[in-house]
Amino acid sequence: MRTVKQINHSQRGIAAAALFVMAGGACRLDAQNPNMLSGMNPIGQNPHGLQLYDVTGFAGWTSMASPQQGLILPFNGTLGSDTTIGGGGSLGWATGGERTKFAIRYSGGYDGEFRYTQWNAFYHFLSMTVSRKLTPKFTVNFSAKSSVSNYNQLLFSPTTFGSLVAAPGSFQDLSSAILSGQYNNDQLASLLTGAPVIDSPSRTVFFGNRVFTSSGAITLGYAKTPRLSFGFTADYGFEQHLADANSDAPKTSFLLPHASYGMAGVSVSYALSQHTQIGAGTSSGRSFSGIQQSYTNSANIFLGHEINEHWFMQANAGAGFATNVHAQPPLSTLGARPSFGAKLGYRAFSNTFMASYERMLTLAYGAGASDTTMYGGGWRWWRPGHTWGVSASAGDEILHNTAFSKVSGYRGTFGITKQLGMHAMVEAGYSYGAYSGGLLATTPSPEPAGSALKSHQHTVRLTVAWYPQSLERQ
């Protein structure tokens, strides 16, 4: 049995103090003289060139030193809490004109623990987007994303709903993007047409603590008339378990070493009026994994409506069918399943809110066809012209499959943000993550098949960020 190493707190305490003294000094300097740090981008000033976007540092506390309970080591439950520290930054390059836009962005950093250093690790996120207006009626968008991260880093990565409610723009921008796929905002376009993002703790059940993910998507749009439009989408995803950075660290149990999937779909939408949209869509996909390879086919109809100048809603209903191409051991297929869902959104002077519920056939990160239920939402409060903000988001994902029975993942976040001058920001944040599943007969683990694989974890974090570009008070 391995012994989990602990280190003396003094060295990491000194590092933590130094990091926050430097970050805090920059914040105080910026608050006292907002112009002193203006234009201090060490890479360049051209908004359409290479840019440093931000530099961050954080310190926090987590209720569990390790993300899994019961299946790393028999004594894992006694590891207890730990203090975390880390930092990072992001940079990128963007260019574009009226017809073509291109952007690439890299974010990376280091996430460390005071007591149990075996799980200390670097994290990396890389994204790229390209959009081209081929003709006045025909557009194409391409995006690709890759990341290397562990469970603790996943807990504080932005959720899809958290990003949507935080995106700048008017009520009309948000409503048009959700209901009709018309984008007047580059950030909303990237979130809704880009490569899929994994933001659920359920991925840890499938691939373990440290995971490499890569995905790509292409979207084609054709507006035949101002009211009638057609769309085509195709996306691909790959996920792979990675060994922890320290080979001496206790090993986590997981269901799959790797998996992938591909999907394609077409849709049509028609505006009955300025405030009401109807449409239909169909899609097909295939998963590739060691336990199951499946086909899914689905179709649905939808209705979207702007209720008034602050509220909008969308509802959909349909059905899908799943077929197993290969399963080890042989398994029954899911067959026909209903699909339905609804979205509700609100945007006003200082509040933005979104909520969603979906029941559909998915490919479960490539593990196999899954009858999936997802629900969640996001809220952001920020008064224009003020420096305080509050945000919250939550999401739950439940996957049912004939191979892995039931896997679920839940994540909730809450944060209070204070803008310091025009170049710095501090946030006090809280995140809760939980997941559960059962081991398969093929899972390499001393525990028997069907044993519970589960965890729940509370984390608090204080983050200080510096931005070379001026932060406008929206």
N, C-alpha and C positions, 0 to 999 in steps of 0.2 A: 504494500500500500504506500502510495506516495505521501510525502509530507509537504504540506502547503507552506511555503516560506513566507515569513513576515520580515519587514525591515524596520530599522529605527526611524522614528518620525522626524528626527531633527533635520536631515538633509532635505527631505521633501517639503518640510515646513518652511525652510529657508527659500527653496525654489518657489513655493506658492506665494510667500510674502513678496519676493522680488518681482514676480509676474504682476501682481496686483498693485504694487507700488508704482511700477512703470505705467501700467494701464490707467491707474487712478490719476497719476501725474498728468498724463496726456489729457484726460477728461477735465481736470481742474484748469489746465492751461487753456483748453478750448472754451470752457465756460466763461473764463475771465476775459478772453480776447477772441471773439469768434473769427476774426480775420487772420489771426496769427497762423492757423493751420490751413487756411484757404490755399488751394492749388498745390498742396504738398503731396502730390502723387509721384512717388519715386520712379514710376515707369514712364508716364507720359500724360499729356493733357488733352490729346485729341480724343473726343468722345467716340469716334469711329475707328480707333486704333487699339493698341494694347493698353490695358488698364488694370491697376490694382483696385479691387472693389472694397475689400474690408480686411481688417486684422482683429482677431478676437482672442480673449482669454477667459477661462472660467474655473471655478472651484465649486465643489458640491458634496453631497452626501447621498449614498444609496443604501437601501435597507438590506440588500444582499450583495456580498462580495462577488458572487458568481450568478449568472442569469438562470441557471437551472437548479431544480431542487430534487434530490433523491437519486439522480442517475449519473452524477459525476463521480462522486465517491460516497460511500455509506455515511460518512460523517459530515457531508456537505451542509446539512442543516445547522451545524454548529459554527460555521464560518462567520456568520453575523454580518454586520454592516461594515461599510468602508467609506473613506473619504476619497474623492476624485479630484483631479486637476488636469487641465489641458489647455490647448490653444490651437489656433489655426488661422487660415486666411483664404482668400479667393482672388483669382485674377482671370482675365479673359481678353478676348479680342472680338470686336464687332465692327461690321461695316454694312452699308446698304444704301439703296436709293429708293426711288418711288416704286420700282418693280421687283427688285431683288434685295433680300436681307440675309445676312449670315452672322452667326454668333457662336463662339465657343467659350466655355467657362470651365475652370478647374478649381475645386475646393479641396483642401487637405489640412491635416493637422495631426495632433497626438492626443490620445486619451489615456491617462494613467491612474492607477490606484495606489494609495499610500501603503497599505498593509500587504496586499497580495499582488505583487508585481508581475506574476505570470500572465495576467490578462492585459497588461499594458500593450498598446498597439497604435500604429499609425492608421489613419483612414484617408480614403481618396474618393472623390466624386468628379466625374468628367461628363459634360453634356455638350451637345452640338445641335444647332437648329439652322435650317435653310428654308427659305420661302421664296417662291417665284411666281409672279403674276404673268402667265404665259400670254394671255389675251385679256381683254376687258372682262370676259366671262369665265375664264379658265385659270385656276390657281393650283399650285402644288406645294406641299409642305413635307419636309423630311426632318426627322430628329433621331438622335441616338444618345444613349446614356449608359455609363458603366460606373460601378462603384465597388469598393472593398471596404467593408465595415463590420463591426461586431454589434452585439445586442444592445450594449449601453449607448452606443452611438445612434442606433436606430430609435431609441426612446426619445431623443431630442432632435431628430430630423423633422423637417416640416411635414405636416400631414397635408393630404390633398385639399381637404376642406379648409384647413387653416390658411393655406396659400391662396385659395380662391377668395375668401373673405378679406384677405389683406391686400389683394391686388388693387392698384389704383384705378380710378375711373368712376363713371356715373352709374346710376341705376340702369340706364339704357344699355350701357356697355356690358354689364353683367347679365342682364336679361337676354339680350340678343345673342350673346355667346352661348348661354345654356339652352335657350329655346330653339334657335334657328341656325346656330353655328356661324354667325356673322361676327367677325372680330374687328373691333376698332382699337384693340389694346393688345400689344405684343405679349405682355405677360399672361393674359388670359388665353391667348392663342397657344402659347407654349404649354400651358397647363392642360388644356383640353384637347389638343391635337398632337401633343408630343408622345414620345415613347412611354409605355406604362411605368409607373413608379410603385415599388413595393414599400408600403409603409405600415404593414401589419406584423405584430409579433408572431403570428402563425408561421412565418417563414423559418423561425428558429426550430420549430418542431421538425420541419422537413430537412433543413440543411445545417443545423447546429449554430454555434455561437458566432463564428466568423464566416462571412459569405461574400463570394464574388457574384455580382449580377451584371448582366449586359442586355440591352434591349434596343430595338429600333422600330420606327414606324414611318409610314408614308401615307399621306392623305391627299386625295385629288378632289377638287370641287368644281362643279360646273353650274353656273347660274343661267339657265335657259331664258328666264324672264325675271323681272324683279320679284315675282311671287314664287316661281317654281325653280327648285334647285336639286341637283343630284350629287351624291358623294360616294367615294370609294376609299376604303381604308385597308391597310395590311400592316401587321406588326409581328415581331418575333422577339422571344425572350429566352434567356439562358441563365440558370442559377447553379452555383457550384459551392460545395462545402470546402472551406479552407482550414488547414491546421492552424491552431493558435500560434502566435508569434514565438512563444517559448515552448520548445518541445518537451520540457519537464513539467508543464502545467497539466493539471487534471483534464482529462478529455471529456467532452460533452457527447451525449448520445444524440443521434439524429436518424431520420428515416432514409434519406437518399444522399449519395455522394454528388449527384448532379441530375439535372432535368432540363428540358427545353420544350418550347411550344411555338406554333405558328398559327395565325388567324387572318382571315380576310372577310370583308363584308361590303355590301352596297346599301345605299339608302336613298330615299326621295322625300322631300318635304315641300309643303305648299302653304302659303300664307292665306288663310281665309279672310283675314283683315289685318290691320296694323298691329293688333294685339293678340291674335290667335293663330297658332301654327299647328298643322297636322302632318303626319308622315308615317312611313313604314320602312323597315329595314330587315335584312337577312344576313347571316354570317355563318361561316364554317371554320373549324379549327381542328388541329391535331396536336396531341401531347406525345412526348418521347421521354420515357424514364425506365428504370430497371424493373419496376414493379407492374407498370401498366402503360400501354399505348392505346390511345382512344381517339375517336372522331366525335365531334359535336356539331350539330346543325341546329340553328334556331332562327325564329322570325318573330317580329313584334310590330305593333302599331303604337303610335304615341300622339298625345295631344298636349300642347303647351299654350299657356294663356297668361297675359299680364293682367292681374286682377285690378290693380290701380297703379298710381305713380310710384308706389313703394314695394308692392308685393307681386311675385310671379309664382307660377306652379307648372309642373309637368307630370303627366301620368303615362304609363305604358303597360301593355299586356301582350302576351304571346305564349309561345311554347317552344320546346327544344327536344332533341332526341340525341342520345349518346350511345355509341357502339364501341365495344372493345375490339381492337385489332389484335392485341397480344396482352396477356396477363400472366404473371408468375407469382404464386400458383394460379391456375385457372379460376376466373371469377365471373359471376353473373354481371350483366350490363345494367346500367341505370335505366335504360329505356326512355320513354317519353316523360317529360317533366313540364309543369307550367312555369311561366315566367311573368313577373309583374313588378311594378315599382312606382315610386313617386318622389318628386323633388319639390321643395318649397324654399323660396328665397325672399329676402327682405334687404333693402338698402335705403337709408335715409341720411340725414345730415351727419350724424356721428356714429351710427350703428349699422353693421352689416351682419346678416345671419343667413345660414343655409343649413338645410337638413335633407337627408335622403334615406330611402329604404329600397332595397333591390333583392329580388329572388330570381336566380337565373342559373343556367348551366355555365360553368367555367372549366378551365383546364388546370386549376390548382397549381400554378407555378410550373406546369409541365408534368406534375406527378400523375395526373389522370383525370378523366372527366369527373366533375364534382357538382352536386346539387348545392349551390352556394347561397347563403343569406348574408347580406351586408347592410349595415345601417350606421349612420354617423351624422356629424354636423360640425359646424364651426361658427364662432361669433367673435366679432372684433368691435371694440369701442375706441374711437379716437376722434376727439373734437378738433375740427380744423383750426389751425392757429395756436393750438395748445401743445404741450410737451409730454403729457401723460397719456398712456394707452393701456388697455386691458384686452386680453384675447384668451380664447378657450376653444378646444376642439376635442372630439371623441369619435371613435369608430370601433365597430365590432365586426368580425368576419367569422362565419361558421361554415365549414366545408364538410359535406357528407359524401363518402365514396365507398364502393364495395371493397376496396383494398385497405384503406386506412380508417374506415368507419367514420369517425368524427374528429376533426381538428378545429380548434377555435383560437382566435387571437384578439385581444382587446387592448386599446391604447387610449389614454386620455391625457390632455395637457392643459396647463393654465399658466399665464404669464402676466406680469405687470412691468410695463416698459416706461422708462424715463429718458427723454432726449436731453442731452447735455450740450448746449451750444448748437453749432451747425455741423459738427463732425463726429460726435460721439454719442453713444447710447448705452444704457445699462438696463439689464432685465433680470428680475427675480422670477424663476420658473419652476414649475412642478410637473412631473410626468409619472404616470402610473401605467405599467404594462403587465399583461397577464396572458398566458397561453396554456393550452392543454391538448393532449392527444394520447395515443396508445402505440406502444412498440409493435412492429410487425414481426412475423416469424423470421424474416430475412434481415432484421436489424442487428448489426454487430454489437451485442450488449450482453453482459452476464445476467441481466434481468430477463424473465420469461416474456414471451409475446403477450401483448395485451396489458403489460404493466403501464401505469400512468406516467406520462411525461408532462410535467406541469411546472408552472412557476407564477408567482406574482411579486412585483417589485415596485417600490416607491423610490423616487429620486427627486432631489431638490438641487437647484443649481443657480449660481449668480454669475452672469455673463457680462463682460464689458467689451464693447466693440468700437473700433475707430474706422471712420470712412473718409478717404481722401476727398471724395466729392461732397459738396455741400448737401445737407439733408434739408429738404424743403418741408416746412410745417404745413401738411395738407389739411 
